[in-house]
Amino acid sequence: MNQGPEEKTVVLDPWPDEPPVIGPGHTFDTVTDKIADAVLKRPIGFGWLTGVAVAGMFLTGLMVAVTWLFLRGVGIWGINIPVGWGFAIVNFVWWIGIGHAGTLISAILLLLKQSWRNSINRFAEAMTLFAVACAGMFPLLHMGRPWLAYWLFPYPNSMGVWPQFRSPLVWDVFAVSTYATISAVFWFVGLVPDFATMREQAQSPWAKRIYGIFSFGWRGSARHWKRYEALYLLLAGLATPLVLSVHTVVSFDFAIAIVPGWHTTIFPPYFVAGAIYSGFAMVLVLAIPIRYYYHLEDFITMRHLQNSAKIMLATGLIVAYGYLFETFIGLYSGSTYEKFMLENRWFGPYAIFYWLLIICNILIPQVLWIPKVRSNIFALFIVSLDILIGMWLERFVIVITSLSRDFLPSSWGHYVATRWDYMTFFGTIGFFAFAMYLFIRIMPAISIFEMRMLLPQSAVAEPAEVSK
């Protein structure tokens, strides 16, 4: 029989030096079935239930900690005078940074027409939303009276109390809320064609109805695709500057203050690079288990893992330059306070955290220069976890060491986190993991239609051969 176009298999795309974007032998039908079946037909396994149970345990700890916080106030945390910012702000900056890779993968790489993004952009976008949700908790909880959070918004009121618009904390409200809104719309718009596919693939009437509601009547007509592509590109254009602006605004929380160690112009690019650094580390921490557990090696190939590792290596070098430049500024400035800040970081009560972050963020990631390490999945996973720990330590050092040693020795104080700080922090990790488990269970973790778009790119034109 002549091999029809619908039966033609796909040949690897001709990349001479890199692994392919998608594995061999796939057609439109096989791509659809493999991604959709992971949601619609795969039974709930013991591994998934165990992960949900562990994440739920940490999430329960978060609810207990937040309930006690509402009853007793922020005094249950380790904050004091002068360390009025503790784990809450450290974790806020850390979670916002993790959310940056999703927007970069989705928006910037889309505009740059990088096809390797298609396998990882869907769960990276979900990661962004869940990370921003975790980040948004901390400023509200740090207020001590989160039920009065609406005071931050400029609304007409009889008291005549308006937000201080010269404060970067107010800028954070607008920057983060805008970031969350654009990211959520961008993520949902990308899901619409796949919801329609899931609607057609589902066997359960309830599943068909639910996916049909969220697909907004999508039928895949030329008019639908034309409007979809215009909207998708528009949202990508709106999301792209947010990658730079949001964490720049977050860095202004520190940079416009006169506190030694904060008042420096290197913070905006330094924070943005650190955000992408930790964001891609989280992408690999998620991609590697999803790839293994759902047998998606044909879709999340070594090329995706290696490219993510290269981006981590590049942004890690920018972060290392930021550390070096901070040291140069402190020594070259001639300021007694800046020099003391450096000595306090190196040899003070929190020196162990500083040297650990140097090891985690600079020394260990240098193994990514070795091609064999970039091709070793277990090594990539360990290095990514190391970077996430190192970036959290960086935020801890920035916030705590500068505040704990004020201009006057009489104002010095030592910060020690309490069990409620740890419960809140690990509780948000549980919330993040719980949300990711639900996401990969009820929605396609990889974009179906975008993976289909890779097939013509990977196919090599072949004459129809007669096979018997």
One Martini backbone bead per residue (centre of mass of N, CA, C, O) as a GRO file, in nm:
protein
  468
    1MET     BB    1   0.099   0.034   0.017
    2ASN     BB    2   0.048   0.351   0.032
    3GLN     BB    3   0.183   0.611   0.208
    4GLY     BB    4   0.021   0.821   0.385
    5PRO     BB    5   0.026   1.121   0.546
    6GLU     BB    6  -0.104   1.003   0.819
    7GLU     BB    7   0.140   0.764   0.830
    8LYS     BB    8   0.375   0.936   0.849
    9THR     BB    9   0.671   0.962   0.973
   10VAL     BB   10   0.926   1.097   1.180
   11VAL     BB   11   1.213   1.272   1.141
   12LEU     BB   12   1.477   1.393   1.247
   13ASP     BB   13   1.607   1.679   1.307
   14PRO     BB   14   1.874   1.869   1.155
   15TRP     BB   15   2.100   1.855   1.417
   16PRO     BB   16   2.435   1.831   1.444
   17ASP     BB   17   2.492   1.919   1.779
   18GLU     BB   18   2.193   1.839   1.867
   19PRO     BB   19   1.934   1.734   1.996
   20PRO     BB   20   1.620   1.684   1.950
   21VAL     BB   21   1.297   1.803   1.995
   22ILE     BB   22   1.182   1.526   1.878
   23GLY     BB   23   1.105   1.226   1.848
   24PRO     BB   24   1.063   0.950   1.674
   25GLY     BB   25   0.763   0.838   1.511
   26HIS     BB   26   0.565   1.086   1.494
   27THR     BB   27   0.232   1.189   1.505
   28PHE     BB   28  -0.048   1.350   1.563
   29ASP     BB   29  -0.180   1.113   1.717
   30THR     BB   30   0.053   1.035   1.913
   31VAL     BB   31   0.076   1.305   2.055
   32THR     BB   32  -0.211   1.321   2.162
   33ASP     BB   33  -0.227   1.053   2.314
   34LYS     BB   34   0.015   1.077   2.510
   35ILE     BB   35  -0.080   1.340   2.656
   36ALA     BB   36  -0.384   1.280   2.715
   37ASP     BB   37  -0.355   0.998   2.862
   38ALA     BB   38  -0.218   1.108   3.123
   39VAL     BB   39  -0.512   1.215   3.209
   40LEU     BB   40  -0.754   1.015   3.102
   41LYS     BB   41  -0.609   0.700   3.143
   42ARG     BB   42  -0.430   0.728   3.374
   43PRO     BB   43  -0.380   0.602   3.662
   44ILE     BB   44  -0.376   0.638   3.995
   45GLY     BB   45  -0.090   0.635   4.168
   46PHE     BB   46   0.119   0.596   4.432
   47GLY     BB   47   0.310   0.833   4.374
   48TRP     BB   48   0.097   1.055   4.354
   49LEU     BB   49  -0.031   1.011   4.636
   50THR     BB   50   0.226   1.060   4.797
   51GLY     BB   51   0.283   1.347   4.702
   52VAL     BB   52   0.013   1.468   4.795
   53ALA     BB   53   0.043   1.393   5.094
   54VAL     BB   54   0.301   1.553   5.153
   55ALA     BB   55   0.202   1.828   5.052
   56GLY     BB   56  -0.048   1.833   5.245
   57MET     BB   57   0.113   1.841   5.506
   58PHE     BB   58   0.251   2.114   5.455
   59LEU     BB   59  -0.014   2.271   5.406
   60THR     BB   60  -0.120   2.230   5.692
   61GLY     BB   61   0.110   2.384   5.828
   62LEU     BB   62   0.038   2.655   5.700
   63MET     BB   63  -0.248   2.684   5.825
   64VAL     BB   64  -0.152   2.679   6.117
   65ALA     BB   65   0.045   2.922   6.104
   66VAL     BB   66  -0.161   3.132   6.005
   67THR     BB   67  -0.364   3.107   6.234
   68TRP     BB   68  -0.162   3.189   6.459
   69LEU     BB   69  -0.095   3.462   6.337
   70PHE     BB   70  -0.381   3.586   6.361
   71LEU     BB   71  -0.392   3.552   6.677
   72ARG     BB   72  -0.081   3.677   6.759
   73GLY     BB   73   0.106   3.762   6.537
   74VAL     BB   74   0.439   3.849   6.434
   75GLY     BB   75   0.576   3.752   6.709
   76ILE     BB   76   0.619   3.445   6.619
   77TRP     BB   77   0.846   3.548   6.490
   78GLY     BB   78   1.199   3.654   6.456
   79ILE     BB   79   1.144   3.935   6.457
   80ASN     BB   80   1.298   4.265   6.502
   81ILE     BB   81   1.511   4.503   6.646
   82PRO     BB   82   1.610   4.569   6.319
   83VAL     BB   83   1.469   4.293   6.209
   84GLY     BB   84   1.181   4.341   6.026
   85TRP     BB   85   1.304   4.147   5.815
   86GLY     BB   86   1.252   3.815   5.711
   87PHE     BB   87   1.130   3.540   5.574
   88ALA     BB   88   0.911   3.683   5.412
   89ILE     BB   89   1.103   3.843   5.214
   90VAL     BB   90   1.283   3.616   5.126
   91ASN     BB   91   1.051   3.439   5.002
   92PHE     BB   92   0.935   3.643   4.810
   93VAL     BB   93   1.185   3.674   4.625
   94TRP     BB   94   1.222   3.374   4.560
   95TRP     BB   95   0.945   3.318   4.424
   96ILE     BB   96   0.956   3.535   4.206
   97GLY     BB   97   1.205   3.420   4.066
   98ILE     BB   98   1.087   3.143   3.983
   99GLY     BB   99   0.859   3.277   3.790
  100HIS     BB  100   1.044   3.378   3.542
  101ALA     BB  101   1.089   3.135   3.349
  102GLY     BB  102   0.804   3.107   3.234
  103THR     BB  103   0.798   3.379   3.082
  104LEU     BB  104   1.050   3.341   2.914
  105ILE     BB  105   0.968   3.083   2.767
  106SER     BB  106   0.694   3.186   2.654
  107ALA     BB  107   0.771   3.476   2.535
  108ILE     BB  108   1.066   3.517   2.436
  109LEU     BB  109   1.099   3.243   2.282
  110LEU     BB  110   0.863   3.298   2.095
  111LEU     BB  111   0.973   3.560   1.960
  112LEU     BB  112   1.250   3.391   1.882
  113LYS     BB  113   1.172   3.107   1.766
  114GLN     BB  114   1.194   2.869   1.992
  115SER     BB  115   1.108   2.536   1.968
  116TRP     BB  116   1.211   2.409   2.251
  117ARG     BB  117   0.975   2.532   2.434
  118ASN     BB  118   0.715   2.345   2.378
  119SER     BB  119   0.770   2.119   2.611
  120ILE     BB  120   0.793   2.346   2.877
  121ASN     BB  121   0.584   2.589   2.891
  122ARG     BB  122   0.334   2.487   3.045
  123PHE     BB  123   0.463   2.417   3.331
  124ALA     BB  124   0.609   2.691   3.355
  125GLU     BB  125   0.352   2.862   3.375
  126ALA     BB  126   0.238   2.721   3.622
  127MET     BB  127   0.478   2.783   3.802
  128THR     BB  128   0.438   3.087   3.800
  129LEU     BB  129   0.162   3.101   3.938
  130PHE     BB  130   0.237   2.945   4.201
  131ALA     BB  131   0.476   3.127   4.283
  132VAL     BB  132   0.316   3.394   4.303
  133ALA     BB  133   0.121   3.293   4.518
  134CYS     BB  134   0.340   3.247   4.731
  135ALA     BB  135   0.453   3.536   4.731
  136GLY     BB  136   0.181   3.692   4.802
  137MET     BB  137   0.157   3.600   5.101
  138PHE     BB  138   0.390   3.751   5.258
  139PRO     BB  139   0.308   4.052   5.259
  140LEU     BB  140   0.036   3.998   5.399
  141LEU     BB  141   0.150   3.858   5.655
  142HIS     BB  142   0.356   4.093   5.730
  143MET     BB  143   0.136   4.302   5.824
  144GLY     BB  144  -0.053   4.135   6.052
  145ARG     BB  145  -0.322   4.262   5.880
  146PRO     BB  146  -0.452   4.119   5.605
  147TRP     BB  147  -0.754   4.238   5.612
  148LEU     BB  148  -0.600   4.536   5.532
  149ALA     BB  149  -0.481   4.527   5.231
  150TYR     BB  150  -0.663   4.749   5.089
  151TRP     BB  151  -0.486   4.999   5.181
  152LEU     BB  152  -0.286   4.980   4.925
  153PHE     BB  153  -0.517   5.103   4.774
  154PRO     BB  154  -0.648   5.367   4.570
  155TYR     BB  155  -0.908   5.467   4.765
  156PRO     BB  156  -1.180   5.617   4.868
  157ASN     BB  157  -1.161   5.783   5.191
  158SER     BB  158  -1.235   5.924   5.507
  159MET     BB  159  -0.927   5.933   5.624
  160GLY     BB  160  -0.703   6.017   5.403
  161VAL     BB  161  -0.546   5.745   5.336
  162TRP     BB  162  -0.259   5.698   5.145
  163PRO     BB  163  -0.044   5.571   4.958
  164GLN     BB  164   0.306   5.545   4.922
  165PHE     BB  165   0.435   5.603   4.604
  166ARG     BB  166   0.751   5.610   4.702
  167SER     BB  167   0.712   5.314   4.761
  168PRO     BB  168   0.815   4.995   4.663
  169LEU     BB  169   0.586   4.835   4.801
  170VAL     BB  170   0.370   4.953   4.611
  171TRP     BB  171   0.497   4.866   4.349
  172ASP     BB  172   0.466   4.563   4.400
  173VAL     BB  173   0.163   4.545   4.376
  174PHE     BB  174   0.153   4.621   4.071
  175ALA     BB  175   0.365   4.432   3.950
  176VAL     BB  176   0.261   4.154   4.054
  177SER     BB  177  -0.033   4.176   3.957
  178THR     BB  178   0.037   4.209   3.658
  179TYR     BB  179   0.200   3.949   3.627
  180ALA     BB  180  -0.026   3.753   3.710
  181THR     BB  181  -0.233   3.832   3.497
  182ILE     BB  182  -0.072   3.781   3.235
  183SER     BB  183   0.009   3.489   3.299
  184ALA     BB  184  -0.278   3.373   3.321
  185VAL     BB  185  -0.380   3.449   3.038
  186PHE     BB  186  -0.152   3.315   2.876
  187TRP     BB  187  -0.204   3.028   2.984
  188PHE     BB  188  -0.506   2.999   2.901
  189VAL     BB  189  -0.485   3.053   2.600
  190GLY     BB  190  -0.294   2.805   2.547
  191LEU     BB  191  -0.527   2.591   2.645
  192VAL     BB  192  -0.771   2.599   2.453
  193PRO     BB  193  -0.697   2.390   2.227
  194ASP     BB  194  -0.651   2.158   2.436
  195PHE     BB  195  -0.935   2.147   2.551
  196ALA     BB  196  -1.059   2.055   2.285
  197THR     BB  197  -0.901   1.792   2.265
  198MET     BB  198  -1.001   1.676   2.538
  199ARG     BB  199  -1.297   1.676   2.461
  200GLU     BB  200  -1.258   1.458   2.231
  201GLN     BB  201  -1.102   1.235   2.412
  202ALA     BB  202  -1.312   1.207   2.608
  203GLN     BB  203  -1.543   0.976   2.775
  204SER     BB  204  -1.657   1.147   2.979
  205PRO     BB  205  -1.919   1.358   3.011
  206TRP     BB  206  -1.797   1.548   3.226
  207ALA     BB  207  -1.531   1.602   3.085
  208LYS     BB  208  -1.649   1.716   2.825
  209ARG     BB  209  -1.795   1.954   2.961
  210ILE     BB  210  -1.558   2.092   3.101
  211TYR     BB  211  -1.369   2.123   2.855
  212GLY     BB  212  -1.582   2.275   2.686
  213ILE     BB  213  -1.602   2.528   2.858
  214PHE     BB  214  -1.281   2.600   2.841
  215SER     BB  215  -1.280   2.613   2.510
  216PHE     BB  216  -1.493   2.820   2.394
  217GLY     BB  217  -1.580   2.673   2.118
  218TRP     BB  218  -1.357   2.526   1.985
  219ARG     BB  219  -1.277   2.429   1.618
  220GLY     BB  220  -1.021   2.512   1.434
  221SER     BB  221  -1.048   2.746   1.266
  222ALA     BB  222  -0.912   2.996   1.087
  223ARG     BB  223  -1.029   3.219   1.264
  224HIS     BB  224  -0.930   3.112   1.534
  225TRP     BB  225  -0.624   3.108   1.468
  226LYS     BB  226  -0.590   3.404   1.400
  227ARG     BB  227  -0.679   3.517   1.676
  228TYR     BB  228  -0.491   3.355   1.850
  229GLU     BB  229  -0.214   3.452   1.739
  230ALA     BB  230  -0.257   3.750   1.797
  231LEU     BB  231  -0.299   3.721   2.106
  232TYR     BB  232  -0.040   3.566   2.179
  233LEU     BB  233   0.160   3.784   2.080
  234LEU     BB  234   0.055   4.014   2.253
  235LEU     BB  235   0.109   3.876   2.529
  236ALA     BB  236   0.411   3.836   2.482
  237GLY     BB  237   0.474   4.142   2.460
  238LEU     BB  238   0.372   4.206   2.751
  239ALA     BB  239   0.552   3.991   2.913
  240THR     BB  240   0.849   4.060   2.850
  241PRO     BB  241   0.898   4.321   3.032
  242LEU     BB  242   0.832   4.170   3.303
  243VAL     BB  243   1.097   4.020   3.342
  244LEU     BB  244   1.243   4.297   3.412
  245SER     BB  245   1.047   4.472   3.596
  246VAL     BB  246   0.966   4.308   3.847
  247HIS     BB  247   1.254   4.252   3.973
  248THR     BB  248   1.335   4.543   3.972
  249VAL     BB  249   1.124   4.639   4.175
  250VAL     BB  250   1.214   4.447   4.399
  251SER     BB  251   1.504   4.572   4.420
  252PHE     BB  252   1.398   4.855   4.522
  253ASP     BB  253   1.350   4.775   4.815
  254PHE     BB  254   1.671   4.813   4.848
  255ALA     BB  255   1.820   5.032   4.661
  256ILE     BB  256   1.669   5.300   4.796
  257ALA     BB  257   1.818   5.245   5.035
  258ILE     BB  258   2.073   5.327   5.300
  259VAL     BB  259   2.162   5.050   5.337
  260PRO     BB  260   2.415   4.858   5.369
  261GLY     BB  261   2.412   4.653   5.069
  262TRP     BB  262   2.169   4.805   4.902
  263HIS     BB  263   2.298   5.081   4.792
  264THR     BB  264   2.275   4.981   4.460
  265THR     BB  265   2.289   4.957   4.098
  266ILE     BB  266   2.316   4.633   4.059
  267PHE     BB  267   2.041   4.503   4.140
  268PRO     BB  268   1.855   4.476   3.894
  269PRO     BB  269   2.030   4.279   3.711
  270TYR     BB  270   2.098   4.084   3.944
  271PHE     BB  271   1.804   3.994   4.003
  272VAL     BB  272   1.722   3.895   3.722
  273ALA     BB  273   1.939   3.679   3.691
  274GLY     BB  274   1.860   3.524   3.952
  275ALA     BB  275   1.574   3.455   3.862
  276ILE     BB  276   1.647   3.284   3.611
  277TYR     BB  277   1.828   3.089   3.756
  278SER     BB  278   1.607   2.970   3.952
  279GLY     BB  279   1.389   2.910   3.740
  280PHE     BB  280   1.547   2.690   3.574
  281ALA     BB  281   1.591   2.506   3.812
  282MET     BB  282   1.287   2.445   3.851
  283VAL     BB  283   1.234   2.329   3.574
  284LEU     BB  284   1.419   2.080   3.616
  285VAL     BB  285   1.288   1.973   3.877
  286LEU     BB  286   1.020   1.915   3.710
  287ALA     BB  287   1.098   1.779   3.434
  288ILE     BB  288   1.241   1.518   3.522
  289PRO     BB  289   1.005   1.369   3.668
  290ILE     BB  290   0.794   1.396   3.443
  291ARG     BB  291   0.958   1.248   3.228
  292TYR     BB  292   0.978   0.978   3.389
  293TYR     BB  293   0.682   0.914   3.488
  294TYR     BB  294   0.548   0.973   3.176
  295HIS     BB  295   0.733   0.903   2.937
  296LEU     BB  296   0.875   1.195   2.785
  297GLU     BB  297   1.146   1.163   2.612
  298ASP     BB  298   1.034   1.260   2.323
  299PHE     BB  299   0.967   1.563   2.433
  300ILE     BB  300   1.179   1.570   2.673
  301THR     BB  301   1.477   1.627   2.584
  302MET     BB  302   1.813   1.682   2.602
  303ARG     BB  303   1.794   1.958   2.476
  304HIS     BB  304   1.630   2.094   2.700
  305LEU     BB  305   1.824   2.039   2.934
  306GLN     BB  306   2.078   2.172   2.809
  307ASN     BB  307   1.966   2.456   2.761
  308SER     BB  308   1.899   2.510   3.057
  309ALA     BB  309   2.191   2.477   3.155
  310LYS     BB  310   2.311   2.710   2.988
  311ILE     BB  311   2.141   2.934   3.115
  312MET     BB  312   2.240   2.887   3.401
  313LEU     BB  313   2.537   2.943   3.342
  314ALA     BB  314   2.505   3.234   3.240
  315THR     BB  315   2.350   3.355   3.488
  316GLY     BB  316   2.564   3.266   3.697
  317LEU     BB  317   2.784   3.462   3.593
  318ILE     BB  318   2.625   3.719   3.655
  319VAL     BB  319   2.602   3.668   3.956
  320ALA     BB  320   2.907   3.659   4.010
  321TYR     BB  321   2.953   3.948   3.916
  322GLY     BB  322   2.777   4.074   4.138
  323TYR     BB  323   2.951   3.985   4.374
  324LEU     BB  324   3.210   4.126   4.279
  325PHE     BB  325   3.089   4.415   4.261
  326GLU     BB  326   3.012   4.443   4.555
  327THR     BB  327   3.301   4.430   4.658
  328PHE     BB  328   3.411   4.669   4.500
  329ILE     BB  329   3.223   4.884   4.614
  330GLY     BB  330   3.298   4.850   4.915
  331LEU     BB  331   3.611   4.917   4.869
  332TYR     BB  332   3.599   5.182   4.676
  333SER     BB  333   3.413   5.387   4.838
  334GLY     BB  334   3.526   5.443   5.149
  335SER     BB  335   3.315   5.320   5.329
  336THR     BB  336   3.278   5.208   5.642
  337TYR     BB  337   3.003   5.060   5.615
  338GLU     BB  338   3.067   4.886   5.364
  339LYS     BB  339   3.312   4.739   5.480
  340PHE     BB  340   3.162   4.616   5.722
  341MET     BB  341   2.960   4.455   5.559
  342LEU     BB  342   3.169   4.262   5.439
  343GLU     BB  343   3.287   4.157   5.706
  344ASN     BB  344   3.014   4.050   5.810
  345ARG     BB  345   2.974   3.842   5.584
  346TRP     BB  346   3.249   3.686   5.620
  347PHE     BB  347   3.274   3.700   5.977
  348GLY     BB  348   3.009   3.686   6.093
  349PRO     BB  349   2.721   3.531   6.215
  350TYR     BB  350   2.647   3.477   5.880
  351ALA     BB  351   2.891   3.344   5.720
  352ILE     BB  352   2.793   3.057   5.648
  353PHE     BB  353   2.581   3.156   5.437
  354TYR     BB  354   2.772   3.296   5.241
  355TRP     BB  355   2.959   3.051   5.171
  356LEU     BB  356   2.731   2.868   5.075
  357LEU     BB  357   2.639   3.047   4.836
  358ILE     BB  358   2.905   3.034   4.684
  359ILE     BB  359   2.902   2.731   4.644
  360CYS     BB  360   2.612   2.702   4.512
  361ASN     BB  361   2.630   2.950   4.284
  362ILE     BB  362   2.943   2.907   4.173
  363LEU     BB  363   3.101   2.637   4.204
  364ILE     BB  364   2.912   2.396   4.133
  365PRO     BB  365   2.793   2.505   3.846
  366GLN     BB  366   3.072   2.463   3.683
  367VAL     BB  367   3.005   2.168   3.583
  368LEU     BB  368   2.840   2.270   3.323
  369TRP     BB  369   3.088   2.276   3.128
  370ILE     BB  370   3.040   1.974   3.119
  371PRO     BB  371   2.890   1.770   2.896
  372LYS     BB  372   2.838   1.517   3.078
  373VAL     BB  373   2.672   1.670   3.288
  374ARG     BB  374   2.449   1.781   3.090
  375SER     BB  375   2.380   1.455   3.023
  376ASN     BB  376   2.314   1.421   3.332
  377ILE     BB  377   2.028   1.397   3.499
  378PHE     BB  378   2.109   1.373   3.797
  379ALA     BB  379   2.308   1.611   3.800
  380LEU     BB  380   2.103   1.829   3.718
  381PHE     BB  381   1.919   1.795   3.962
  382ILE     BB  382   2.128   1.862   4.183
  383VAL     BB  383   2.215   2.142   4.078
  384SER     BB  384   1.933   2.269   4.091
  385LEU     BB  385   1.895   2.239   4.395
  386ASP     BB  386   2.147   2.401   4.470
  387ILE     BB  387   2.049   2.671   4.345
  388LEU     BB  388   1.796   2.708   4.515
  389ILE     BB  389   1.948   2.723   4.782
  390GLY     BB  390   2.143   2.955   4.708
  391MET     BB  391   1.921   3.173   4.645
  392TRP     BB  392   1.805   3.174   4.929
  393LEU     BB  393   2.069   3.257   5.072
  394GLU     BB  394   2.100   3.525   4.930
  395ARG     BB  395   1.843   3.659   5.045
  396PHE     BB  396   1.921   3.623   5.339
  397VAL     BB  397   2.181   3.793   5.335
  398ILE     BB  398   2.066   4.058   5.233
  399VAL     BB  399   1.853   4.102   5.459
  400ILE     BB  400   1.992   4.028   5.741
  401THR     BB  401   2.287   4.145   5.754
  402SER     BB  402   2.210   4.447   5.711
  403LEU     BB  403   2.001   4.469   5.959
  404SER     BB  404   2.169   4.354   6.211
  405ARG     BB  405   2.374   4.602   6.124
  406ASP     BB  406   2.378   4.902   6.213
  407PHE     BB  407   2.508   5.214   6.262
  408LEU     BB  408   2.448   5.131   6.561
  409PRO     BB  409   2.549   4.918   6.805
  410SER     BB  410   2.286   4.963   6.985
  411SER     BB  411   2.100   4.836   6.726
  412TRP     BB  412   2.173   4.558   6.744
  413GLY     BB  413   2.077   4.229   6.603
  414HIS     BB  414   1.942   3.893   6.625
  415TYR     BB  415   1.844   3.646   6.393
  416VAL     BB  416   1.585   3.393   6.460
  417ALA     BB  417   1.415   3.144   6.351
  418THR     BB  418   1.117   2.997   6.379
  419ARG     BB  419   0.889   2.747   6.348
  420TRP     BB  420   0.689   2.938   6.196
  421ASP     BB  421   0.873   3.011   5.966
  422TYR     BB  422   0.916   2.721   5.861
  423MET     BB  423   0.620   2.644   5.822
  424THR     BB  424   0.559   2.861   5.612
  425PHE     BB  425   0.769   2.793   5.402
  426PHE     BB  426   0.709   2.482   5.367
  427GLY     BB  427   0.409   2.532   5.305
  428THR     BB  428   0.454   2.666   5.025
  429ILE     BB  429   0.584   2.420   4.901
  430GLY     BB  430   0.332   2.245   4.937
  431PHE     BB  431   0.147   2.419   4.765
  432PHE     BB  432   0.309   2.398   4.503
  433ALA     BB  433   0.306   2.087   4.480
  434PHE     BB  434   0.000   2.047   4.491
  435ALA     BB  435  -0.065   2.214   4.237
  436MET     BB  436   0.111   2.045   4.040
  437TYR     BB  437  -0.033   1.776   4.077
  438LEU     BB  438  -0.309   1.874   3.975
  439PHE     BB  439  -0.226   1.976   3.699
  440ILE     BB  440  -0.105   1.698   3.579
  441ARG     BB  441  -0.396   1.553   3.619
  442ILE     BB  442  -0.607   1.775   3.451
  443MET     BB  443  -0.370   1.867   3.257
  444PRO     BB  444  -0.168   1.936   3.004
  445ALA     BB  445   0.182   1.956   3.048
  446ILE     BB  446   0.178   1.958   2.733
  447SER     BB  447   0.163   2.100   2.434
  448ILE     BB  448  -0.010   1.978   2.175
  449PHE     BB  449  -0.013   2.184   1.935
  450GLU     BB  450   0.295   2.256   1.953
  451MET     BB  451   0.397   1.969   1.895
  452ARG     BB  452   0.267   1.949   1.617
  453MET     BB  453   0.432   2.188   1.491
  454LEU     BB  454   0.708   2.019   1.490
  455LEU     BB  455   0.668   1.804   1.270
  456PRO     BB  456   0.726   1.962   1.002
  457GLN     BB  457   1.014   2.045   1.099
  458SER     BB  458   1.115   1.732   1.131
  459ALA     BB  459   1.048   1.668   0.853
  460VAL     BB  460   1.140   1.473   0.574
  461ALA     BB  461   1.125   1.472   0.255
  462GLU     BB  462   0.937   1.203   0.107
  463PRO     BB  463   0.872   0.965  -0.089
  464ALA     BB  464   0.634   0.748  -0.176
  465GLU     BB  465   0.651   0.433  -0.068
  466VAL     BB  466   0.643   0.097  -0.142
  467SER     BB  467   0.479  -0.127   0.076
  468LYS     BB  468   0.468  -0.495   0.185
   0.00000   0.00000   0.00000
